[in-house]
Amino acid sequence: MNKQEAESWVAPHPPDGGACYRVLFWQTHAVCQQTFSVYKHEREAIVARMRDAGARGARGVLAEAQHQLQSLNRDICRQALAFCTRAQDMRVGELRAALRSDAGVLGYRLGNAAAEVWLELTDEAGVDDHVRRWQKALPDAVWCEERIVELVPLQEVVDMQRAAHAAGAECATEETTEVSDFCHTTVLLQEAVDALQASEGKVMVDVTLGGGGHSERLLQAGASVWGIDQDPQARAAARKRLAGYGEKLHVLAGNFREVKTLLHSHGVDEVDGVLADLGISSPQVDTAERGFSFMIEGPLDMRMNPALPRSAEDIVNEADEAELADILWQYGEERASRVIAHRIVQQREHGRITTTTQLANIINSVLPRKGRLHPATRSFQALRIAVNDELGALDELLSDGLSLLRSGGRMAIITFHSLEDRKVKHFFERVTKPEIDRPEWAQPRPNPEYSARSVTRKPVVPGEAELAANPRSRSAKLRVIEKL
């Protein structure tokens, strides 16, 4: 066996605030079986001491055992990364590409038959999901079923990145096109900010950060803002746009359904305002590679978070006819859902449906255009909602967002289609009624969910000037409540 220097790489951006892990995985021959057996035996003994120390509250013993385990893991890591043969067992370039294409990877050390990766979980996928995704880059490699996974503090990852940069490790460069091209016209900008009553000292959470339009106005009013977005392009654009606000802005990666967990993990238990601008942004629609639009040729994707496991292409080609029809009807209110689903199933017998225009043409063949609305509009909306579980996420946002508000705090939600607006309207009605009444009751009873008052009796909609400047705002509706 020869020795080698592992290739090092660090991402150009710091952690977004998710859980960070150090992961080591290797091919079976990178660590000899005898060495690995000794490692497992020592690891089990240390873990047993840690368990015992934790039960007894012996913090000193526990800390010492944790340090021993870290040292043991680092020893096996060094051995795996140092393994090298003349055959160059691992096709480093292919695994390198897989690691760098994963938005959660913050850095790595890569050998010929092993990889040590610093990973931030920024979506629903777990560590094992990420590792399996990386290993698919080398399908013929024989991977050891064991892997080492350590939870590491955010600061340790930041320090690792700084040290790597200082030592001259190769660094990725920001994709400037992703940032510069993310130009989104914010809808109901002043109306939403005025409704939230942002001012100096208040804490706001913008759960759909996007390009940072709403957040910028909240910051200008003096508030601190926690911005959440699952789209890495949007986060990069917002960071660039709002860099001048320093520590008043905190950008987190995640779906807005995780707002409570994300804020609690950073010590934030209450906020003065919650803002959500639902739907899809113009950069997502207009970027062909994202696959949201039936107007331009692109892959049939539709994932707002590129790391989601299931794309629109997967649903269109793998769901049975009944499931497809249900999706189109439930999420798109498409009356021709059964006919469209039947035609899709017929067409995919001749080959996989992979592009937006392929699907749009299939829909157009059974549903000729009438009036201004394109025949594929409702079906594409339905698939996008299904891919991203938008309505399920909205349910969680509404309940968790209200619970995060302190007394007098406000929640402002901007919707763009009837399904979203109906959910928001019904939830707001449910929590703003002091009493509830039913025909079988002799008299109304106190509403156990009563916890807010309506700020907007009717939804706020764009004015003529905004409609003229931004026709895509025509379906926007803003509703606001205030916590009692």
C-alpha atoms as one frame of an Amber mdcrd trajectory, in Angstrom:
protein
   0.000   0.000   0.000   1.236   3.473  -0.846   0.557   6.658   1.098  -1.210
   9.670  -0.345  -2.212  13.194   0.558  -5.982  13.581   0.646  -7.489  16.251
  -1.615  -9.078  19.059   0.439 -11.916  21.396  -0.553 -14.114  23.850   1.343
 -17.332  25.567   0.292 -17.260  29.366  -0.061 -20.233  29.901   2.236 -20.540
  29.348   6.014 -23.153  27.012   7.514 -26.747  28.184   7.157 -27.654  27.090
  10.672 -28.750  23.483  10.197 -27.360  20.438  12.013 -23.713  19.784  10.992
 -22.027  16.393  10.807 -18.605  14.989  10.055 -19.031  11.836   7.949 -16.424
   9.239   6.974 -17.221   6.456   4.488 -14.882   4.145   2.592 -14.512   1.185
   0.282 -14.118  -2.160   2.025 -10.419  -2.585   1.187  -9.414   0.886   2.455
  -9.281  -0.392   6.063  -8.114  -3.948   6.801 -10.639  -6.145   8.579  -8.436
  -6.758  11.619  -7.831  -3.028  12.135 -11.531  -2.308  11.823 -12.444  -5.090
  14.296 -10.094  -3.570  16.876 -11.592  -0.140  16.202 -15.172  -1.419  16.738
 -14.223  -3.168  19.972 -12.580  -0.015  21.385 -15.478   2.138  20.208 -18.040
  -0.074  21.959 -16.036   0.101  25.200 -15.834   3.925  25.039 -19.551   4.259
  24.248 -20.360   2.047  27.242 -18.275   4.339  29.487 -20.048   7.377  28.065
 -23.445   5.818  28.735 -22.472   4.985  32.299 -20.981   8.432  32.930 -24.096
  10.105  31.571 -26.357   8.059  33.823 -24.239   8.962  36.884 -23.917  12.621
  35.914 -20.115  12.303  35.844 -19.436  15.135  33.410 -15.655  14.949  33.670
 -15.570  11.240  32.822 -18.085  11.808  30.015 -15.998  14.588  28.457 -12.850
  12.457  28.630 -14.633   9.516  26.963 -15.982  11.785  24.227 -12.459  13.028
  23.550 -11.191   9.427  23.348 -13.920   8.543  20.863 -13.053  11.525  18.678
  -9.377  10.538  18.684 -10.266   6.954  17.803 -12.465   8.114  14.908  -9.734
  10.398  13.608  -7.200   7.557  13.664  -9.384   5.318  11.503 -10.100   8.296
   9.257  -6.392   8.935   8.680  -5.843   5.303   7.761  -8.746   5.235   5.309
  -7.750   8.475   3.597  -4.088   7.432   3.359  -4.944   4.240   1.464  -3.772
   4.347  -2.134  -2.970   1.772  -4.806  -1.542   2.100  -8.264  -4.923   1.092
  -9.653  -6.445   4.309  -8.281  -9.456   2.402  -6.983 -11.739   5.378  -6.497
 -12.574   7.505  -9.529 -11.996  10.666  -7.539 -13.388  13.006 -10.176 -16.832
  11.399 -10.191 -17.191  11.403  -6.416 -15.820  14.953  -6.285 -18.574  16.094
  -8.647 -21.247  14.375  -6.545 -20.009  16.028  -3.350 -19.727  19.499  -4.844
 -23.206  19.307  -6.364 -24.705  18.688  -2.900 -25.644  22.076  -1.389 -25.262
  20.647   2.128 -21.554  19.782   1.738 -19.406  22.399   3.510 -16.061  20.733
   2.877 -14.334  17.404   2.373 -11.062  15.465   2.326 -11.014  12.929  -0.468
  -8.742   9.926  -0.904  -8.673   7.163  -3.520 -10.959   4.882  -1.535 -12.459
   7.024   1.254 -13.991  10.415   1.900 -14.325  12.606   4.994 -17.161  15.100
   4.543 -18.534  18.001   6.584 -22.260  17.995   5.916 -25.025  20.373   6.936
 -28.553  18.958   6.903 -30.651  21.672   5.268 -33.665  19.606   4.220 -35.682
  16.540   5.176 -32.998  14.108   3.981 -30.861  12.412   6.649 -27.136  11.683
   6.661 -27.629   8.186   5.218 -29.678   9.623   2.336 -26.832  11.982   1.435
 -24.181   9.246   1.651 -26.196   6.898  -0.553 -26.592   9.722  -3.078 -22.816
  10.302  -3.150 -22.016   6.602  -3.438 -24.229   6.293  -6.525 -21.507   8.233
  -8.358 -19.450   5.006  -8.150 -22.043   2.218  -8.526 -19.434  -0.481  -9.087
 -17.479   0.310  -5.896 -17.810  -2.010  -2.895 -18.669   0.267   0.022 -18.255
  -0.680   3.659 -21.656  -0.793   5.359 -20.143   0.928   8.382 -19.592   4.681
   8.399 -18.546   7.170  11.061 -20.932  10.033  11.770 -20.241  12.741  14.365
 -22.423  15.726  15.219 -20.150  18.776  15.276 -20.784  22.330  16.568 -21.417
  25.005  13.936 -18.405  26.966  15.173 -16.107  24.005  14.606 -17.181  23.880
  10.971 -16.641  27.638  10.582 -13.160  27.269  12.120 -12.426  24.350   9.798
 -13.359  26.452   6.773 -11.236  29.403   7.918  -8.239  27.182   8.599  -8.574
  25.518   5.200  -8.737  28.875   3.422  -5.713  30.115   5.363  -3.781  26.964
   4.480  -4.511  27.455   0.789  -6.995  24.623   0.294  -8.874  24.749  -2.975
 -12.081  26.736  -2.591 -15.246  26.709  -4.585 -16.322  29.929  -6.206 -19.831
  31.304  -5.949 -21.894  30.795  -9.077 -22.371  34.439  -9.895 -25.083  33.695
 -12.410 -27.205  32.131  -9.680 -26.986  35.270  -7.586 -27.156  37.963 -10.230
 -30.024  36.338 -12.136 -32.254  36.037  -9.060 -34.182  39.250  -9.709 -37.657
  39.051  -8.204 -40.304  41.780  -8.016 -41.688  41.712  -4.478 -45.490  41.653
  -4.302 -47.518  43.843  -1.895 -44.243  45.097  -0.465 -45.299  48.164   1.503
 -48.687  46.722   2.448 -47.116  43.661   4.095 -44.399  45.626   5.902 -46.896
  48.224   7.179 -49.177  45.451   8.428 -46.350  43.917  10.461 -45.554  47.274
  12.143 -41.794  46.688  11.953 -39.700  49.041  14.092 -36.423  49.272  16.025
 -35.939  46.399  18.454 -38.587  44.099  16.985 -37.784  40.595  15.750 -39.319
  39.421  12.482 -39.150  36.119  10.644 -39.516  36.091   6.863 -40.215  32.423
   6.156 -40.010  32.904   2.373 -36.842  34.987   2.130 -36.562  34.770  -1.663
 -34.495  37.607  -3.079 -34.853  39.568   0.179 -37.322  42.263  -0.895 -39.634
  42.108   2.111 -36.748  41.497   4.513 -34.891  44.541   3.227 -37.856  46.802
   4.019 -38.227  45.235   7.487 -34.514  45.823   8.148 -34.818  49.415   6.948
 -37.544  49.914   9.567 -35.046  48.879  12.258 -36.179  45.298  12.929 -33.956
  42.240  13.153 -34.877  39.585  10.611 -34.579  35.812  10.510 -34.900  34.789
   6.861 -35.722  31.202   5.897 -35.632  29.693   2.413 -35.162  26.197   1.019
 -33.785  27.455  -2.306 -29.965  27.870  -2.185 -30.073  30.360  -5.083 -32.521
  32.552  -3.174 -30.404  32.453  -0.016 -27.272  33.413  -1.956 -29.089  36.320
  -3.606 -30.526  37.562  -0.307 -27.152  37.384   1.446 -25.584  39.444  -1.295
 -28.389  42.012  -1.361 -28.613  42.400   2.417 -24.942  42.060   3.355 -24.826
  45.625   4.695 -27.209  44.860   7.571 -24.665  42.669   9.358 -25.847  40.835
  12.441 -29.400  42.146  12.127 -29.970  39.541   9.398 -29.841  35.793  10.005
 -30.284  33.495   6.989 -31.374  29.906   7.625 -31.798  27.017   5.194 -35.019
  25.081   5.453 -38.689  24.761   4.612 -41.045  27.188   6.362 -42.820  24.220
   7.925 -39.694  23.973  10.143 -39.848  27.601  11.338 -40.391  26.738  14.989
 -37.629  24.126  15.132 -35.161  26.329  13.243 -35.714  29.359  15.476 -35.701
  27.346  18.705 -32.365  25.788  17.706 -30.947  29.334  17.669 -32.496  30.336
  20.998 -35.414  32.308  19.543 -38.690  31.461  21.294 -40.822  34.493  20.408
 -41.030  36.961  17.522 -42.986  40.116  16.769 -43.925  39.212  13.222 -44.205
  36.302  10.809 -44.306  36.974   7.067 -44.934  34.450   4.300 -45.028  35.265
   0.583 -46.281  31.950  -0.771 -46.080  30.552  -4.254 -43.255  30.591  -6.728
 -40.863  33.441  -7.496 -40.175  34.880 -10.938 -36.535  33.603 -11.057 -37.781
  30.064 -10.416 -40.413  30.354 -13.164 -38.059  31.964 -15.661 -35.111  29.586
 -15.133 -35.625  26.763 -17.604 -33.451  24.333 -15.625 -35.836  24.506 -12.646
 -38.665  23.022 -14.716 -41.531  25.114 -13.345 -42.766  26.679 -16.579 -44.656
  25.099 -19.467 -43.670  28.083 -21.625 -39.963  27.213 -21.920 -38.148  23.941
 -22.570 -36.564  22.479 -19.454 -36.251  19.325 -17.353 -39.475  18.311 -15.613
 -38.225  19.105 -12.108 -40.251  21.677 -10.072 -38.355  21.162  -6.797 -38.008
  24.400  -4.832 -35.349  22.628  -2.804 -33.082  20.826  -5.300 -32.238  18.216
  -2.649 -35.803  16.876  -2.442 -35.848  13.209  -3.475 -38.891  13.284  -5.797
 -39.252  15.520  -8.851 -42.224  16.193 -11.110 -40.655  13.820 -13.640 -40.752
  11.027 -11.065 -44.452  11.621 -10.343 -45.462  11.918 -14.000 -43.648   8.704
 -14.974 -44.146   6.553 -11.880 -47.550   7.399 -10.355 -50.440   5.234 -11.515
 -53.312   6.753 -13.449 -55.639   7.128 -10.452 -52.956   8.843  -8.348 -52.130
  11.230 -11.197 -55.786  12.147 -11.632 -56.154  12.741  -7.898 -53.112  15.052
  -7.843 -54.391  17.101 -10.791 -57.863  17.434  -9.277 -56.908  17.971  -5.634
 -54.057  20.440  -6.159 -54.990  21.985  -9.507 -58.784  21.762  -9.432 -58.429
  20.520 -12.992 -61.822  19.286 -14.264 -60.192  17.241 -17.026 -57.885  15.477
 -14.550 -58.934  11.936 -15.525 -58.567  12.557 -19.263 -55.148  14.180 -18.817
 -53.917  11.408 -16.500 -55.061   8.752 -19.003 -53.229  10.451 -21.868 -50.038
  10.816 -19.780 -50.066   7.078 -18.995 -50.592   6.302 -22.687 -47.714   8.520
 -23.782 -45.190   7.248 -21.253 -45.572   3.748 -22.722 -43.605   5.098 -25.684
 -40.844   6.560 -23.536 -40.220   8.529 -20.374 -41.663  12.073 -20.218 -38.701
  14.237 -19.241 -39.309  17.856 -20.288 -41.787  20.619 -19.508 -42.798  21.106
 -23.139 -43.374  17.369 -23.607 -45.884  17.403 -20.785 -47.464  20.687 -21.891
 -47.997  19.296 -25.401 -49.608  16.142 -24.008 -52.037  18.231 -21.965 -52.703
  20.552 -24.903 -53.583  17.555 -27.103 -56.578  16.660 -24.933 -57.494  20.085
 -23.595 -57.470  22.722 -26.354 -56.878  26.301 -25.299 -59.914  28.435 -24.489
 -59.474  32.028 -23.439 -56.367  33.473 -21.793 -55.495  30.523 -19.499 -53.048
  27.990 -20.925 -54.412  24.399 -20.761 -51.374  23.242 -18.748 -51.618  25.930
 -16.039 -53.639  23.952 -13.504 -51.754  20.697 -14.077 -48.350  22.324 -13.627
 -49.588  24.033 -10.440 -50.832  20.677  -9.144 -47.538  18.896  -9.800 -45.530
  21.709  -8.189 -47.699  21.598  -5.060 -47.395  17.805  -4.880 -43.615  17.783
  -5.390 -43.031  20.365  -2.636 -45.933  19.351  -0.326 -46.864  23.025  -0.236
 -50.276  22.662   1.426 -48.993  20.333   4.140 -46.158  22.770   4.834 -48.657
  25.660   4.983 -50.737  23.882   7.644 -47.647  23.538   9.850 -46.563  27.120
   9.210 -49.925  28.560  10.268 -50.106  26.745  13.614 -46.407  27.047  14.480
 -46.172  30.629  13.249 -49.025  31.740  15.489 -47.512  29.956  18.489 -44.206
  31.804  17.922 -45.833  35.240  18.107 -45.673  37.153  21.362 -48.735  39.100
  22.492 -49.409  41.850  19.946 -47.292  40.146  17.286 -48.682  39.839  13.780
 -48.772  37.205  11.058 -49.047  38.315   7.420 -49.615  35.743   4.657 -49.628
  36.470   0.915 -51.301  33.782  -1.209 -51.501  33.325  -4.986 -54.152  30.693
  -5.620 -57.471  29.612  -4.148 -56.186  26.489  -2.366 -53.649  28.479  -0.356
 -56.015  31.365   0.309 -58.792  29.039   1.456 -56.509  27.400   4.018 -55.284
  30.753   5.348 -58.802  32.205   5.447 -60.267  29.236   7.333 -57.376  29.123
   9.816 -57.617  32.855  10.512 -61.388  32.588  10.972 -60.948  29.667  13.339
 -58.533  31.469  15.678 -60.272  34.878  15.644 -63.774  33.811  16.677 -64.431
  34.268  20.443 -67.296  31.776  20.268 -68.405  28.879  18.122 -71.964  27.763
  17.487 -73.542  24.584  16.156 -77.178  23.817  15.341 -77.369  21.127  18.019
 -76.189  23.477  20.783 -78.627  25.574  22.796 -76.238  28.529  22.755 -72.749
  29.434  21.493 -69.756  28.181  23.450 -66.289  29.661  24.043 -63.852  28.868
  21.227 -60.801  27.042  22.696 -58.690  28.159  19.692 -59.521  31.858  20.089
 -56.143  33.584  20.275 -56.022  36.371  17.686 -57.927  39.238  16.081 -58.326
  40.045  12.396 -56.330  43.015  11.123 -57.680  42.735   7.568 -61.422  42.090
   7.275 -61.013  41.539   3.547 -57.816  40.449   1.801 -55.542  43.243   0.610
 -54.911  43.037  -3.145 -52.482  44.887  -5.459 -53.483  48.342  -6.669 -53.661
  49.447 -10.281 -50.097  50.778 -10.283 -48.651  47.477  -9.051 -50.752  45.459
 -11.491 -49.507  47.606 -14.362 -45.863  47.231 -13.273 -46.088  43.521 -12.355
 -48.932  41.565 -14.021 -47.896  38.413 -12.111 -49.160  40.049  -8.919 -52.782
  39.933 -10.103 -53.732  36.882  -8.015 -51.980  37.987  -4.788 -54.009  38.326
  -1.586 -52.700  39.486   1.793 -54.379  38.478   5.078 -53.173  39.565   8.535
 -53.990  38.642  12.137 -52.664  39.892  15.481 -52.105  37.638  18.473 -54.055
  38.581  21.595
